[in-house]
Amino acid sequence: MAWAEWEQLKSQAAMQLNQVPDEGGGAAPGGDLKVSQKDLAAVGDSAFKLFERLGKDGRDGWSASQTAAKDLTTQGFQLGGGLDHVQKRWEKQLTSLLDACAHISNHMDYTKNAHAGDEYHIYSTVSSISTLDEGFTERTQR
């Protein structure tokens, strides 16, 4: 992805976040945020694929860059030190991104497992509340 494309996507996302829906309200229809297990799985899968790809391809130029940095430094070029600095910075940023991808992937798996039975519990609670409401209705009608 080119830098210009990244900036364009960020700008579009910011515009979408800053817009108010035509209905005049900020909430989604029905007022609830919904996500399916399929959505969570897709996010986790994408994060895992990015982790694998970055881990494999993100360090392709490391050896050549280090060799070039050392050779340039040995020959007295200050560029060698600059290239070494850039390579170390790249590695630090790559490691941060790999950690973030792993965290997202693992969290999606955890979330899926942790909330697997929530729909049942929510339905049971709503059913219980409905039963209580019916009891109160009966008492007021007597």
DSSP file with accessible surface (Angstrom, degrees, kcal/mol):
  #  RESIDUE AA STRUCTURE BP1 BP2  ACC     N-H-->O    O-->H-N    N-H-->O    O-->H-N    TCO  KAPPA ALPHA  PHI   PSI    X-CA   Y-CA   Z-CA
    1    1 A M              0   0  152      0, 0.0     2,-0.1     0, 0.0     0, 0.0   0.000 360.0 360.0 360.0 127.9    0.0    0.0    0.0
    2    2 A A     >  -     0   0   61      1,-0.1     4,-2.3     4,-0.0     5,-0.2  -0.396 360.0-116.0 -76.0 156.7    1.5    3.3   -1.0
    3    3 A W  H  > S+     0   0  182      1,-0.2     4,-2.6     2,-0.2     5,-0.2   0.904 116.0  52.9 -60.4 -41.9    1.7    6.2    1.4
    4    4 A A  H  > S+     0   0   77      1,-0.2     4,-2.2     2,-0.2    -1,-0.2   0.903 108.7  50.1 -62.1 -39.6   -0.7    8.3   -0.6
    5    5 A E  H  > S+     0   0   94      2,-0.2     4,-2.4     1,-0.2    -1,-0.2   0.916 109.9  50.9 -64.7 -41.5   -3.3    5.5   -0.6
    6    6 A W  H  X S+     0   0  116     -4,-2.3     4,-2.4     1,-0.2    -2,-0.2   0.932 110.4  48.8 -60.4 -46.8   -2.9    5.2    3.2
    7    7 A E  H  X S+     0   0   72     -4,-2.6     4,-2.3     1,-0.2    -1,-0.2   0.901 110.6  51.3 -61.9 -39.6   -3.5    8.9    3.7
    8    8 A Q  H  X S+     0   0  113     -4,-2.2     4,-2.5    -5,-0.2    -2,-0.2   0.929 110.2  48.6 -64.1 -44.1   -6.6    8.8    1.5
    9    9 A L  H  X S+     0   0   72     -4,-2.4     4,-2.4     1,-0.2    -2,-0.2   0.905 111.1  50.4 -63.7 -40.2   -8.0    5.9    3.4
   10   10 A K  H  X S+     0   0   95     -4,-2.4     4,-2.4     2,-0.2    -1,-0.2   0.921 110.9  49.6 -62.6 -42.2   -7.4    7.7    6.7
   11   11 A S  H  X S+     0   0   67     -4,-2.3     4,-2.2     2,-0.2    -2,-0.2   0.921 111.0  48.6 -64.0 -43.4   -9.1   10.8    5.4
   12   12 A Q  H  X S+     0   0   79     -4,-2.5     4,-2.1     1,-0.2    -1,-0.2   0.912 111.5  50.0 -63.7 -41.2  -12.1    8.8    4.2
   13   13 A A  H  X S+     0   0   43     -4,-2.4     4,-2.4     1,-0.2    -2,-0.2   0.915 109.6  51.0 -64.7 -41.3  -12.4    7.1    7.6
   14   14 A A  H  X S+     0   0   44     -4,-2.4     4,-1.8     1,-0.2    -1,-0.2   0.909 109.3  50.8 -63.1 -40.2  -12.2   10.4    9.4
   15   15 A M  H  X S+     0   0  117     -4,-2.2     4,-0.6     1,-0.2    -1,-0.2   0.914 110.8  48.6 -64.5 -40.5  -15.0   11.8    7.3
   16   16 A Q  H >< S+     0   0  141     -4,-2.1     3,-0.7     1,-0.2    -2,-0.2   0.905 111.6  49.5 -65.8 -39.3  -17.2    8.8    7.9
   17   17 A L  H 3< S+     0   0  147     -4,-2.4    -1,-0.2     1,-0.2    -2,-0.2   0.827 111.4  49.6 -68.7 -30.9  -16.6    9.0   11.7
   18   18 A N  H 3< S+     0   0  135     -4,-1.8    -1,-0.2    -5,-0.2     2,-0.2   0.497  91.5  99.6 -88.7  -2.9  -17.4   12.7   11.7
   19   19 A Q    <<  -     0   0  145     -3,-0.7     3,-0.0    -4,-0.6    -3,-0.0  -0.570  63.9-141.9 -85.8 146.9  -20.7   12.5    9.8
   20   20 A V        -     0   0  104     -2,-0.2     6,-0.1     1,-0.0    -2,-0.1  -0.906  31.0-108.8-102.3 133.0  -24.0   12.5   11.5
   21   21 A P    >   -     0   0   51      0, 0.0     3,-2.1     0, 0.0     6,-0.1  -0.220  26.7-113.3 -58.7 153.1  -26.6   10.1    9.9
   22   22 A D  T 3  S+     0   0  163      1,-0.3    -2,-0.0     2,-0.1     0, 0.0   0.772 112.3  70.3 -59.4 -27.1  -29.4   11.7    8.0
   23   23 A E  T 3  S-     0   0  146      2,-0.2    -1,-0.3     1,-0.1     3,-0.1   0.628 110.1-120.2 -67.1 -13.2  -32.0   10.5   10.5
   24   24 A G  S <  S+     0   0   60     -3,-2.1     2,-0.3     1,-0.3    -2,-0.1   0.281  79.8 103.0  92.1 -10.6  -30.5   13.0   13.0
   25   25 A G        -     0   0   36      2,-0.1    -1,-0.3     1,-0.1    -2,-0.2  -0.698  63.2-146.2-106.0 156.8  -29.4   10.4   15.5
   26   26 A G  S    S+     0   0   76     -2,-0.3     2,-0.2    -6,-0.1    -1,-0.1   0.584  72.3  90.2 -93.5 -12.0  -26.0    9.0   16.2
   27   27 A A  S    S-     0   0   69      1,-0.1    -2,-0.1    -6,-0.1     3,-0.1  -0.532  81.3-109.1 -88.5 154.4  -27.2    5.5   17.1
   28   28 A A    >   -     0   0   54     -2,-0.2     3,-2.9     1,-0.1    -1,-0.1  -0.372  53.8 -77.5 -71.4 155.5  -27.6    2.7   14.7
   29   29 A P  T 3  S+     0   0  121      0, 0.0     3,-0.5     0, 0.0    -1,-0.1  -0.329 126.3  20.4 -54.2 131.8  -31.2    1.6   14.0
   30   30 A G  T 3  S-     0   0   79      1,-0.2     3,-0.1    -3,-0.1    -2,-0.1   0.211 112.3-108.4  89.6 -19.0  -32.3   -0.4   17.0
   31   31 A G  S <  S+     0   0   49     -3,-2.9     2,-0.4     1,-0.2    -1,-0.2   0.515  82.0 112.5  78.3   6.4  -29.7    1.2   19.1
   32   32 A D        -     0   0  110     -3,-0.5     2,-0.5    -5,-0.1    -1,-0.2  -0.909  61.7-136.5-119.2 141.7  -27.4   -1.9   19.5
   33   33 A L        -     0   0  174     -2,-0.4     2,-0.4    -3,-0.1    -3,-0.0  -0.803  31.4-167.8 -87.8 126.6  -24.0   -2.6   18.2
   34   34 A K        +     0   0  175     -2,-0.5     2,-0.4     2,-0.0    -2,-0.0  -0.953  15.4 173.7-123.4 141.1  -24.0   -6.1   16.8
   35   35 A V        -     0   0   91     -2,-0.4     2,-0.2     4,-0.0    -2,-0.0  -0.994  18.8-143.0-141.7 139.7  -21.1   -8.4   15.8
   36   36 A S     >  -     0   0   51     -2,-0.4     4,-2.2     1,-0.1     5,-0.2  -0.632  27.7-113.3-100.1 163.9  -21.3  -12.0   14.8
   37   37 A Q  H  > S+     0   0   81      1,-0.2     4,-2.7    -2,-0.2     5,-0.2   0.855 119.9  59.3 -61.2 -31.2  -18.8  -14.7   15.5
   38   38 A K  H  > S+     0   0  172      2,-0.2     4,-2.2     1,-0.2    -1,-0.2   0.908 104.9  48.7 -64.2 -41.4  -18.1  -14.7   11.7
   39   39 A D  H  > S+     0   0   82      2,-0.2     4,-2.2     1,-0.2    -2,-0.2   0.923 112.7  47.3 -62.9 -46.5  -17.0  -11.1   11.9
   40   40 A L  H  X S+     0   0   23     -4,-2.2     4,-2.6     1,-0.2     5,-0.2   0.913 111.6  50.9 -61.7 -41.9  -14.8  -11.8   14.9
   41   41 A A  H  X S+     0   0   45     -4,-2.7     4,-2.8     1,-0.2    -1,-0.2   0.900 108.8  51.7 -63.5 -39.1  -13.3  -14.8   13.2
   42   42 A A  H  X S+     0   0   53     -4,-2.2     4,-2.5     2,-0.2    -1,-0.2   0.912 111.1  47.0 -65.6 -41.4  -12.6  -12.7   10.0
   43   43 A V  H  X S+     0   0   74     -4,-2.2     4,-2.4     2,-0.2    -2,-0.2   0.945 114.9  46.4 -64.1 -47.7  -10.8  -10.0   12.0
   44   44 A G  H  X S+     0   0    4     -4,-2.6     4,-2.3     1,-0.2    -2,-0.2   0.911 112.7  50.0 -61.4 -40.2   -8.7  -12.6   13.9
   45   45 A D  H  X S+     0   0   77     -4,-2.8     4,-2.7    -5,-0.2    -1,-0.2   0.921 110.7  49.1 -66.0 -42.3   -7.9  -14.5   10.7
   46   46 A S  H  X S+     0   0   76     -4,-2.5     4,-2.4     1,-0.2    -1,-0.2   0.910 111.3  49.5 -63.9 -41.7   -6.8  -11.3    9.0
   47   47 A A  H  X S+     0   0   10     -4,-2.4     4,-2.4     2,-0.2    -1,-0.2   0.910 111.8  48.9 -64.1 -40.4   -4.6  -10.3   11.9
   48   48 A F  H  X S+     0   0   87     -4,-2.3     4,-2.6     2,-0.2    -2,-0.2   0.923 111.2  49.1 -66.0 -43.0   -3.1  -13.8   11.9
   49   49 A K  H  X S+     0   0  122     -4,-2.7     4,-2.5     2,-0.2    -2,-0.2   0.906 111.9  48.9 -63.1 -40.8   -2.4  -13.8    8.2
   50   50 A L  H  X S+     0   0   83     -4,-2.4     4,-3.0     2,-0.2     5,-0.3   0.917 110.1  52.3 -64.5 -41.0   -0.8  -10.3    8.5
   51   51 A F  H  X S+     0   0   73     -4,-2.4     4,-2.4     1,-0.2    -2,-0.2   0.938 111.9  45.5 -58.5 -48.4    1.4  -11.6   11.4
   52   52 A E  H  X S+     0   0  108     -4,-2.6     4,-1.7     2,-0.2    -2,-0.2   0.924 115.2  46.4 -62.8 -44.5    2.6  -14.6    9.3
   53   53 A R  H  X S+     0   0  159     -4,-2.5     4,-3.3     1,-0.2     5,-0.4   0.925 114.7  46.1 -67.1 -44.4    3.3  -12.5    6.2
   54   54 A L  H  X S+     0   0   33     -4,-3.0     4,-2.3     1,-0.2     5,-0.2   0.893 110.9  53.4 -64.8 -40.1    5.1   -9.7    8.1
   55   55 A G  H  < S+     0   0   32     -4,-2.4    -1,-0.2    -5,-0.3    -2,-0.2   0.860 118.3  36.2 -62.0 -34.3    7.1  -12.3   10.1
   56   56 A K  H  < S+     0   0  147     -4,-1.7     3,-0.3    -5,-0.2    -2,-0.2   0.921 132.0  24.6 -84.4 -47.5    8.2  -13.9    6.9
   57   57 A D  H >< S+     0   0   54     -4,-3.3     3,-1.4    -5,-0.2     4,-0.3   0.639 102.4  79.4 -96.9 -16.7    8.7  -10.9    4.6
   58   58 A G  T 3< S+     0   0   10     -4,-2.3    -1,-0.2    -5,-0.4     3,-0.2   0.675  99.6  41.7 -69.9 -16.0    9.3   -8.1    7.0
   59   59 A R  T >  S+     0   0   93     -3,-0.3     3,-1.4    -5,-0.2     4,-0.5   0.184  77.4 113.9-114.9  16.4   12.9   -8.9    7.5
   60   60 A D  T <  S+     0   0  117     -3,-1.4     4,-0.4     1,-0.3     3,-0.3   0.871  83.8  40.1 -55.0 -41.7   13.8   -9.8    3.9
   61   61 A G  T 3> S+     0   0   40     -4,-0.3     4,-2.7     1,-0.2    -1,-0.3   0.421  87.5  98.9 -91.2   3.8   16.2   -6.8    3.6
   62   62 A W  H <> S+     0   0  117     -3,-1.4     4,-2.6     1,-0.2     5,-0.2   0.937  84.3  43.5 -59.5 -51.7   17.8   -7.1    7.0
   63   63 A S  H  > S+     0   0   76     -4,-0.5     4,-2.4    -3,-0.3    -1,-0.2   0.931 116.6  46.2 -62.1 -46.9   20.9   -8.9    6.1
   64   64 A A  H  > S+     0   0   68     -4,-0.4     4,-2.6     1,-0.2    -1,-0.2   0.902 113.4  50.0 -64.3 -39.1   21.6   -6.8    3.0
   65   65 A S  H  X S+     0   0   31     -4,-2.7     4,-2.7     2,-0.2    -2,-0.2   0.912 111.5  47.6 -66.0 -42.6   20.9   -3.6    4.9
   66   66 A Q  H  X S+     0   0   50     -4,-2.6     4,-2.4    -5,-0.3    -2,-0.2   0.911 112.7  49.2 -65.5 -40.6   23.3   -4.5    7.7
   67   67 A T  H  X S+     0   0   73     -4,-2.4     4,-2.7    -5,-0.2    -2,-0.2   0.936 113.3  46.6 -63.0 -45.8   26.0   -5.5    5.3
   68   68 A A  H  X S+     0   0   37     -4,-2.6     4,-2.8     2,-0.2     5,-0.3   0.918 111.8  51.1 -63.8 -41.8   25.6   -2.3    3.4
   69   69 A A  H  X S+     0   0    2     -4,-2.7     4,-2.3     1,-0.2    -1,-0.2   0.928 112.7  45.9 -61.6 -43.6   25.6   -0.2    6.6
   70   70 A K  H  X S+     0   0  150     -4,-2.4     4,-2.7     2,-0.2    -2,-0.2   0.932 113.9  48.0 -66.2 -45.3   28.8   -1.9    7.8
   71   71 A D  H  X S+     0   0   81     -4,-2.7     4,-1.9     2,-0.2    -2,-0.2   0.919 113.1  47.8 -62.2 -44.0   30.6   -1.5    4.4
   72   72 A L  H  <>S+     0   0   42     -4,-2.8     5,-2.7     2,-0.2    -1,-0.2   0.907 113.0  48.2 -64.5 -41.0   29.6    2.1    4.2
   73   73 A T  H ><5S+     0   0   78     -4,-2.3     3,-1.6    -5,-0.3    -2,-0.2   0.926 109.9  52.1 -64.8 -43.9   30.8    2.8    7.7
   74   74 A T  H 3<5S+     0   0  110     -4,-2.7    -1,-0.2     1,-0.3    -2,-0.2   0.861 107.7  52.8 -60.5 -34.9   34.1    1.0    7.1
   75   75 A Q  T 3<5S-     0   0  135     -4,-1.9    -1,-0.3    -5,-0.2    -2,-0.2   0.442 123.7-105.9 -82.7   0.3   34.6    3.1    4.0
   76   76 A G  T < 5S+     0   0   64     -3,-1.6     2,-0.4     1,-0.3    -3,-0.2   0.579  71.6 142.5  90.1  10.7   34.1    6.3    6.1
   77   77 A F    > < -     0   0  113     -5,-2.7     3,-1.2    -6,-0.2     4,-0.5  -0.722  46.2-149.7 -87.5 130.9   30.6    7.2    4.8
   78   78 A Q  T >> S+     0   0  186     -2,-0.4     4,-1.6     1,-0.2     3,-0.6   0.734  92.2  77.4 -68.2 -20.9   28.3    8.6    7.4
   79   79 A L  H 3> S+     0   0  120      1,-0.2     4,-3.0     2,-0.2    -1,-0.2   0.821  83.3  65.4 -57.4 -30.5   25.5    7.1    5.4
   80   80 A G  H <> S+     0   0    0     -3,-1.2     4,-2.3     1,-0.2    -1,-0.2   0.923 102.1  46.3 -60.0 -43.8   26.4    3.8    6.9
   81   81 A G  H <> S+     0   0   42     -3,-0.6     4,-2.3    -4,-0.5    -1,-0.2   0.887 112.8  50.8 -65.4 -38.5   25.4    4.9   10.4
   82   82 A G  H  X S+     0   0   36     -4,-1.6     4,-2.5     2,-0.2    -2,-0.2   0.914 110.2  48.7 -64.9 -42.4   22.2    6.4    9.1
   83   83 A L  H  X S+     0   0   51     -4,-3.0     4,-2.5     2,-0.2    -2,-0.2   0.909 110.8  51.0 -65.4 -39.6   21.3    3.1    7.3
   84   84 A D  H  X S+     0   0   42     -4,-2.3     4,-2.4    -5,-0.2    -2,-0.2   0.924 110.4  49.7 -62.3 -42.3   22.1    1.2   10.5
   85   85 A H  H  X S+     0   0  122     -4,-2.3     4,-2.4     1,-0.2    -2,-0.2   0.926 111.1  48.6 -62.5 -45.1   19.8    3.5   12.5
   86   86 A V  H  X S+     0   0   90     -4,-2.5     4,-2.8     1,-0.2    -1,-0.2   0.915 110.9  51.1 -61.7 -42.1   17.0    3.1    9.9
   87   87 A Q  H  X S+     0   0   14     -4,-2.5     4,-2.2     2,-0.2    -2,-0.2   0.913 111.1  47.3 -64.0 -41.7   17.4   -0.7   10.0
   88   88 A K  H  X S+     0   0  127     -4,-2.4     4,-2.2     2,-0.2    -1,-0.2   0.905 113.2  49.0 -66.0 -39.2   17.2   -0.7   13.8
   89   89 A R  H  X S+     0   0  125     -4,-2.4     4,-2.5     2,-0.2     5,-0.2   0.906 109.6  52.1 -65.5 -42.5   14.1    1.5   13.8
   90   90 A W  H  X S+     0   0  131     -4,-2.8     4,-3.0     1,-0.2     5,-0.2   0.929 109.5  49.7 -57.7 -46.7   12.5   -0.7   11.1
   91   91 A E  H  X S+     0   0   47     -4,-2.2     4,-2.6     1,-0.2    -2,-0.2   0.911 110.6  49.7 -61.7 -40.8   13.1   -3.7   13.3
   92   92 A K  H  X S+     0   0  128     -4,-2.2     4,-2.1     2,-0.2    -1,-0.2   0.933 114.3  44.1 -64.4 -44.4   11.6   -2.0   16.4
   93   93 A Q  H  X S+     0   0   96     -4,-2.5     4,-2.4     2,-0.2    -2,-0.2   0.899 113.0  51.7 -67.4 -40.6    8.5   -0.9   14.4
   94   94 A L  H  X S+     0   0    7     -4,-3.0     4,-2.9    -5,-0.2     5,-0.2   0.927 109.1  50.5 -62.2 -43.9    8.1   -4.3   12.8
   95   95 A T  H  X S+     0   0   51     -4,-2.6     4,-2.6     1,-0.2    -1,-0.2   0.914 110.1  50.3 -61.5 -41.5    8.3   -6.0   16.2
   96   96 A S  H  X S+     0   0   65     -4,-2.1     4,-2.2     2,-0.2    -1,-0.2   0.915 112.2  47.1 -61.8 -42.9    5.6   -3.6   17.5
   97   97 A L  H  X S+     0   0   82     -4,-2.4     4,-2.6     2,-0.2    -2,-0.2   0.912 111.3  50.5 -67.3 -40.4    3.3   -4.4   14.6
   98   98 A L  H  X S+     0   0   13     -4,-2.9     4,-2.5     1,-0.2    -2,-0.2   0.923 110.8  49.8 -62.3 -42.3    3.9   -8.2   14.9
   99   99 A D  H  X S+     0   0  103     -4,-2.6     4,-2.5    -5,-0.2    -2,-0.2   0.908 110.9  49.6 -61.7 -42.2    3.0   -7.9   18.6
  100  100 A A  H  X S+     0   0   44     -4,-2.2     4,-2.6     2,-0.2    -2,-0.2   0.919 110.9  49.0 -64.4 -43.6   -0.2   -6.0   17.8
  101  101 A C  H  X S+     0   0    6     -4,-2.6     4,-2.7     2,-0.2     5,-0.2   0.922 112.6  48.1 -62.0 -43.2   -1.2   -8.5   15.2
  102  102 A A  H  X S+     0   0   28     -4,-2.5     4,-2.8     1,-0.2     5,-0.3   0.919 111.7  50.5 -64.1 -40.6   -0.7  -11.4   17.6
  103  103 A H  H  X S+     0   0  130     -4,-2.5     4,-2.7    -5,-0.2    -2,-0.2   0.931 112.2  46.4 -63.2 -45.3   -2.6   -9.6   20.3
  104  104 A I  H  X S+     0   0   73     -4,-2.6     4,-2.5     2,-0.2     5,-0.2   0.946 114.2  47.7 -62.3 -47.9   -5.6   -8.9   18.0
  105  105 A S  H  X S+     0   0    9     -4,-2.7     4,-1.9     1,-0.2    -2,-0.2   0.946 115.4  44.3 -60.5 -47.4   -5.6  -12.5   16.7
  106  106 A N  H  X S+     0   0  101     -4,-2.8     4,-2.6     1,-0.2    -1,-0.2   0.890 112.5  52.7 -65.1 -38.6   -5.4  -14.0   20.2
  107  107 A H  H  X S+     0   0   86     -4,-2.7     4,-3.2    -5,-0.3     5,-0.2   0.887 106.5  52.2 -67.3 -37.7   -8.0  -11.6   21.6
  108  108 A M  H  X S+     0   0   32     -4,-2.5     4,-2.4     2,-0.2    -1,-0.2   0.920 111.4  47.4 -64.3 -41.3  -10.5  -12.4   18.9
  109  109 A D  H  X S+     0   0   81     -4,-1.9     4,-2.1    -5,-0.2    -2,-0.2   0.934 114.4  47.0 -62.9 -44.1  -10.1  -16.1   19.7
  110  110 A Y  H  X S+     0   0  149     -4,-2.6     4,-3.3     2,-0.2     5,-0.2   0.936 112.1  49.8 -63.1 -46.0  -10.4  -15.4   23.4
  111  111 A T  H  X S+     0   0   22     -4,-3.2     4,-2.1     1,-0.2    -1,-0.2   0.916 109.5  51.7 -60.2 -43.6  -13.5  -13.2   22.8
  112  112 A K  H  < S+     0   0   92     -4,-2.4     4,-0.2    -5,-0.2    -1,-0.2   0.939 116.5  39.6 -59.1 -46.7  -15.2  -15.8   20.7
  113  113 A N  H >< S+     0   0  117     -4,-2.1     3,-0.8     1,-0.2     4,-0.3   0.897 114.9  52.0 -72.1 -39.3  -14.6  -18.5   23.4
  114  114 A A  H 3< S+     0   0   44     -4,-3.3     3,-0.2     1,-0.2    -1,-0.2   0.829 118.6  35.5 -68.0 -32.1  -15.4  -16.2   26.4
  115  115 A H  T >< S+     0   0   90     -4,-2.1     3,-1.4    -5,-0.2     4,-0.4   0.237  81.2 112.8-108.4  15.1  -18.7  -15.1   25.0
  116  116 A A  T <  S+     0   0   74     -3,-0.8     3,-0.3     1,-0.3     4,-0.2   0.867  86.0  36.8 -57.6 -37.4  -19.8  -18.3   23.3
  117  117 A G  T 3> S+     0   0   35     -4,-0.3     4,-1.9    -3,-0.2     3,-0.4   0.385  86.6 102.2 -98.6   6.8  -22.7  -18.8   25.7
  118  118 A D  H <> S+     0   0   57     -3,-1.4     4,-3.1     1,-0.2     5,-0.3   0.871  75.5  57.8 -59.8 -39.8  -23.8  -15.2   26.1
  119  119 A E  H  > S+     0   0  151     -4,-0.4     4,-2.4    -3,-0.3    -1,-0.2   0.915 107.5  48.4 -59.7 -40.5  -26.8  -15.3   23.8
  120  120 A Y  H  > S+     0   0  160     -3,-0.4     4,-2.6    -4,-0.2    -1,-0.2   0.939 113.5  46.5 -63.4 -46.2  -28.2  -18.1   25.9
  121  121 A H  H  X S+     0   0  111     -4,-1.9     4,-2.4     2,-0.2    -2,-0.2   0.893 112.3  50.2 -66.1 -39.1  -27.7  -16.2   29.2
  122  122 A I  H  X S+     0   0   94     -4,-3.1     4,-2.7     2,-0.2     5,-0.2   0.940 112.0  47.8 -63.9 -44.4  -29.1  -13.0   27.7
  123  123 A Y  H  X S+     0   0  160     -4,-2.4     4,-2.6    -5,-0.3    -2,-0.2   0.925 111.6  50.7 -62.9 -41.6  -32.2  -14.8   26.5
  124  124 A S  H  X S+     0   0   33     -4,-2.6     4,-2.4     2,-0.2    -1,-0.2   0.911 111.3  48.2 -62.5 -42.0  -32.6  -16.5   29.9
  125  125 A T  H  X S+     0   0   80     -4,-2.4     4,-2.5     2,-0.2    -2,-0.2   0.934 112.0  48.2 -64.7 -45.7  -32.4  -13.2   31.7
  126  126 A V  H  X S+     0   0   79     -4,-2.7     4,-2.5     1,-0.2    -2,-0.2   0.918 111.8  50.9 -62.0 -40.3  -34.9  -11.5   29.4
  127  127 A S  H  X S+     0   0   44     -4,-2.6     4,-2.2    -5,-0.2    -1,-0.2   0.918 110.1  49.6 -62.0 -42.6  -37.2  -14.5   29.8
  128  128 A S  H  X S+     0   0   69     -4,-2.4     4,-2.3     2,-0.2    -2,-0.2   0.905 110.5  49.6 -63.7 -41.9  -36.9  -14.2   33.6
  129  129 A I  H  X S+     0   0   89     -4,-2.5     4,-2.8     2,-0.2    -2,-0.2   0.922 109.8  51.6 -64.5 -40.8  -37.6  -10.5   33.5
  130  130 A S  H  X S+     0   0   54     -4,-2.5     4,-2.3     1,-0.2    -2,-0.2   0.914 109.1  50.6 -61.9 -41.0  -40.7  -11.2   31.3
  131  131 A T  H  X S+     0   0   90     -4,-2.2     4,-1.8     2,-0.2    -1,-0.2   0.920 111.1  48.4 -62.8 -44.0  -41.9  -13.7   33.9
  132  132 A L  H  X S+     0   0  108     -4,-2.3     4,-2.1     1,-0.2    -2,-0.2   0.919 109.6  52.7 -61.3 -44.5  -41.5  -11.2   36.7
  133  133 A D  H  X S+     0   0   91     -4,-2.8     4,-2.4     1,-0.2    -2,-0.2   0.906 106.9  52.3 -58.6 -41.2  -43.3   -8.6   34.7
  134  134 A E  H  X S+     0   0  118     -4,-2.3     4,-2.4     1,-0.2    -1,-0.2   0.902 107.6  52.7 -62.3 -39.2  -46.2  -10.9   34.2
  135  135 A G  H  X S+     0   0   27     -4,-1.8     4,-1.8     2,-0.2    -1,-0.2   0.908 110.1  47.1 -62.8 -42.8  -46.4  -11.6   38.0
  136  136 A F  H  X S+     0   0  116     -4,-2.1     4,-2.0     2,-0.2    -2,-0.2   0.898 110.2  53.4 -66.0 -37.8  -46.5   -7.8   38.7
  137  137 A T  H  X S+     0   0   66     -4,-2.4     4,-1.4     1,-0.2    -2,-0.2   0.928 107.5  51.3 -63.7 -42.5  -49.2   -7.4   36.1
  138  138 A E  H  X S+     0   0  110     -4,-2.4     4,-0.6     1,-0.2     3,-0.2   0.910 109.0  50.7 -61.9 -41.7  -51.3  -10.1   37.7
  139  139 A R  H >< S+     0   0  174     -4,-1.8     3,-0.6     1,-0.2    -1,-0.2   0.880 109.5  49.6 -65.1 -37.6  -51.0   -8.5   41.1
  140  140 A T  H 3< S+     0   0  115     -4,-2.0    -1,-0.2     1,-0.2    -2,-0.2   0.760 107.2  55.7 -75.8 -20.3  -52.1   -5.0   39.8
  141  141 A Q  H 3<        0   0  148     -4,-1.4    -1,-0.2    -3,-0.2    -2,-0.2   0.579 360.0 360.0 -85.6 -10.6  -55.2   -6.5   38.0
  142  142 A R    <<        0   0  231     -3,-0.6    -3,-0.0    -4,-0.6    -4,-0.0  -0.217 360.0 360.0 -74.5 360.0  -56.6   -8.1   41.2
